[in-house]
Amino acid sequence: MFKLHSNYKPTGDQPEAIESLVDGIKLGNKFQTLLGVTRFTVKLLLWLM
């Protein structure tokens, strides 16, 4: 196991997503999928239109 240190704080729905992933790890899930779109992706899509 490892610890991640960052000056950034999770925002929006990120805390819930992180909690869900951690729960999956604790349950022994070997594979998990995190779905979502970043602001960068949205900006890129708008720029391409």
PyRosetta script that sets phi, psi and omega in degrees:
from pyrosetta import init, pose_from_sequence

init()
pose = pose_from_sequence("MFKLHSNYKPTGDQPEAIESLVDGIKLGNKFQTLLGVTRFTVKLLLWLM")
pose.set_psi(1, 157.5)
pose.set_omega(1, 179.9)
pose.set_phi(2, -138.0)
pose.set_psi(2, 163.0)
pose.set_omega(2, 175.9)
pose.set_phi(3, -116.1)
pose.set_psi(3, 135.9)
pose.set_omega(3, 179.4)
pose.set_phi(4, -105.0)
pose.set_psi(4, 127.2)
pose.set_omega(4, 178.7)
pose.set_phi(5, -114.5)
pose.set_psi(5, 133.4)
pose.set_omega(5, -178.9)
pose.set_phi(6, -151.7)
pose.set_psi(6, 151.2)
pose.set_omega(6, 175.0)
pose.set_phi(7, -82.4)
pose.set_psi(7, -10.0)
pose.set_omega(7, -178.6)
pose.set_phi(8, -89.4)
pose.set_psi(8, 145.1)
pose.set_omega(8, 178.1)
pose.set_phi(9, -107.4)
pose.set_psi(9, 139.4)
pose.set_omega(9, 176.2)
pose.set_phi(10, -62.7)
pose.set_psi(10, 142.0)
pose.set_omega(10, 179.2)
pose.set_phi(11, -131.9)
pose.set_psi(11, 171.4)
pose.set_omega(11, 177.6)
pose.set_phi(12, 60.0)
pose.set_psi(12, -128.8)
pose.set_omega(12, -179.8)
pose.set_phi(13, -92.0)
pose.set_psi(13, 5.6)
pose.set_omega(13, -178.9)
pose.set_phi(14, -61.0)
pose.set_psi(14, -43.8)
pose.set_omega(14, 179.6)
pose.set_phi(15, -57.1)
pose.set_psi(15, -40.7)
pose.set_omega(15, 178.6)
pose.set_phi(16, -66.0)
pose.set_psi(16, -40.8)
pose.set_omega(16, 179.1)
pose.set_phi(17, -64.7)
pose.set_psi(17, -42.8)
pose.set_omega(17, 179.1)
pose.set_phi(18, -62.3)
pose.set_psi(18, -45.5)
pose.set_omega(18, 179.5)
pose.set_phi(19, -59.7)
pose.set_psi(19, -41.3)
pose.set_omega(19, 179.3)
pose.set_phi(20, -63.5)
pose.set_psi(20, -42.4)
pose.set_omega(20, 178.5)
pose.set_phi(21, -65.4)
pose.set_psi(21, -42.2)
pose.set_omega(21, 179.0)
pose.set_phi(22, -63.2)
pose.set_psi(22, -42.6)
pose.set_omega(22, 177.2)
pose.set_phi(23, -59.1)
pose.set_psi(23, -41.5)
pose.set_omega(23, 178.2)
pose.set_phi(24, -62.2)
pose.set_psi(24, -40.6)
pose.set_omega(24, 177.8)
pose.set_phi(25, -63.0)
pose.set_psi(25, -45.3)
pose.set_omega(25, -179.6)
pose.set_phi(26, -63.2)
pose.set_psi(26, -30.5)
pose.set_omega(26, 178.4)
pose.set_phi(27, -80.6)
pose.set_psi(27, -6.2)
pose.set_omega(27, 178.2)
pose.set_phi(28, 89.2)
pose.set_psi(28, 13.5)
pose.set_omega(28, 177.9)
pose.set_phi(29, -64.7)
pose.set_psi(29, 124.5)
pose.set_omega(29, 179.9)
pose.set_phi(30, -81.1)
pose.set_psi(30, -28.0)
pose.set_omega(30, -176.4)
pose.set_phi(31, -130.3)
pose.set_psi(31, 131.9)
pose.set_omega(31, 176.6)
pose.set_phi(32, -140.3)
pose.set_psi(32, 151.9)
pose.set_omega(32, 178.8)
pose.set_phi(33, -122.7)
pose.set_psi(33, 128.4)
pose.set_omega(33, 176.9)
pose.set_phi(34, -103.5)
pose.set_psi(34, 115.8)
pose.set_omega(34, -177.9)
pose.set_phi(35, -100.5)
pose.set_psi(35, 143.7)
pose.set_omega(35, 176.3)
pose.set_phi(36, 163.1)
pose.set_psi(36, 170.7)
pose.set_omega(36, 179.1)
pose.set_phi(37, -126.7)
pose.set_psi(37, 132.4)
pose.set_omega(37, 179.2)
pose.set_phi(38, -87.2)
pose.set_psi(38, 162.8)
pose.set_omega(38, 176.9)
pose.set_phi(39, -61.0)
pose.set_psi(39, -36.0)
pose.set_omega(39, 178.7)
pose.set_phi(40, -59.8)
pose.set_psi(40, -43.2)
pose.set_omega(40, -179.7)
pose.set_phi(41, -62.2)
pose.set_psi(41, -43.4)
pose.set_omega(41, 179.8)
pose.set_phi(42, -63.2)
pose.set_psi(42, -44.6)
pose.set_omega(42, 178.9)
pose.set_phi(43, -61.1)
pose.set_psi(43, -41.4)
pose.set_omega(43, 179.4)
pose.set_phi(44, -63.6)
pose.set_psi(44, -44.8)
pose.set_omega(44, 179.8)
pose.set_phi(45, -63.0)
pose.set_psi(45, -40.4)
pose.set_omega(45, 178.0)
pose.set_phi(46, -66.3)
pose.set_psi(46, -37.0)
pose.set_omega(46, 179.1)
pose.set_phi(47, -66.5)
pose.set_psi(47, -36.0)
pose.set_omega(47, -178.1)
pose.set_phi(48, -74.2)
pose.set_psi(48, -17.7)
pose.set_omega(48, -176.8)
pose.set_phi(49, -74.1)
pose.dump_pdb("model.pdb")
